[in-house]
Amino acid sequence: MKYIFLFTLFFFSSYTISAQDVNGYWVGIITEGHEQFKFEINIQNGSRKDPIIMGCRSCKRLHGDIVDHRETEKIIDFYGIINADRSINLLDSKLAFKEKYAGEIRTRYQIGLEMKGGESWLVGYYQDYNSKGRKVKQGRIYLKREKIIAGKA
């Protein structure tokens, strides 16, 4: 009986940690080769009207915007999903809507929620694609939830 209780406790605690809310404002870095650049992301719950990403109709949908400081400060709208294994896939909105984008680079992101030192981190990878669908760059992403400081009244 004690083992069943411990197993149940472990299962629910691990599920609770992996199912934590990813919504909010995250700040960190994105790597490109040996260089690091500032990277910001604002994640919000998506709606049923958002496009279906990666063919997953039952996945929780996300949307928001990214501020990428790699070349120039670029704001990117994205759509995404939370997979059954709690990993997160995000796509540039132009990729999600299958829009044509001559001469521009578009990005896919794969991130996961990790707990480090009692704090939530989003850690993962990105791949940049050209207009022909060929991968041109890839790198890592490290983001920490930005704490919102309430203004003084």
N, C-alpha and C positions, 0 to 999 in steps of 0.2 A: 504494500500500500504506500509505503514511504517513497519507493522508487517511482511509482506512478505519479505521485504528487510532485516530486522533483522534476520528472520529465515534463509534466504539464506546465510547471512554473518556468522551466527553461524555455520551452517552446513559445509560450506567450510573451516572455520577456524579450526573446530574440525577435519575434514578430513585431513587437511594439517598437523596438529600436529601429528595425529596417523599414517600418511603415511610417516613420516620422514624416511630418509635413515638409515638403521641399519648397513650398511657396515662400516668397520673400525676396529680399535683395541680397545678393551674394557678390563679394568682391575678392579678387585674387589675381593670379597670373596665368598667362598662356605662354607656352614655350614655342620657339621656332628655331630649330637647331640649338645653338648654345645661348641664344638670346631669350630674354624674358620681357614680356609686355604686360601692362595693366589690363585687366579684363573684368567686366562687370556684367551681371545678369539679373534681371528682374523676372521671377517666375510667378505666374498666376494660374488659377484653375481655368481650364478651357471649357468650351461649351459644346453642345451637340452639333452646332453649326460649323465648328472648326473642321478642317479637312481630316480625313482618315490617314494616319501616318503608318507606313509599313504594313498596311493591310489589317491592322488590329482594330476591330470595331468595339471590342469589349474593354480595351485598356483605358485607364484614366487619362484624359486629355489635358494638355498644358498649353499655354501660350504666353508670350511676353516679348521682351526686347533685350538685346545684348548691346553693350558698348565695347567695341573691339579697338584697342589702341595700337595694333601692330604697325600699320603703315601710317594712316591718318585716323583720327577718331571717326569710326564708322558705326552707325546705329543700324542694327539688323533686327527685323521682326522675325520671330520664329514660332513654330508649332511643334508640339512634342507629345510623347506618351510616357507613362510609367508602365513598364513591362511587369509580367507576373513575378519575375525574380527580383523586382524592385529596382532594376537598372532603368536609366532614363535615356531616351533617344530624343534629340532635338534636331530640327531641320530648318534651314533658312526658308522663309515663307515663299520665296520664288521657286525653291525646289518642291515645296509641299504642293503648290498650285501648278507645277510643271510648266512654269512660264519660261519663255526664251530669254536668255541673258547673254548677249554677245559680248565677248571680251571681259566679262567680270568673273570673279572667283566666288563660288558659293560653298557653304560649309555644312557638314554634318557633325553632330556632337554626340558622344556616348559617355555618360557620366553615372556615377553611383554615389549614394549617400554613405559616408563613413563617419564613425565616431572616433575622435582622436583627442585625448586629454579632456574628455567630458564635453567637447564641443563638436558640433556638426560641421562636416566638410563635404563638398562635392568634388570628387576626384575622377578624372577620366581622360579621354582622348578626343581629338578632333581630326577631321580630314577635309582639306580644301579640294574642290573639284573645279575644272574649267568648264566652259560651255559645251564641250564635247563629252563630258562625263568622265574625263580622265583625272585621276588623283594627281595633284601637283605638290601638295605639302601635307604634313601631318605633325602632330605634337601632343603635348600633355596640357591638362587644365587642372588647376588647384584653386578652389574657391572656399572662402569662409563666410558664414552668414554674418552680415553686417547688422550690428545691434542698433536699433532705432532709439535715439535718445529723445525722450519727451521734452518739449520746450517748456521753459519756465513760464508760469502764468503771471 
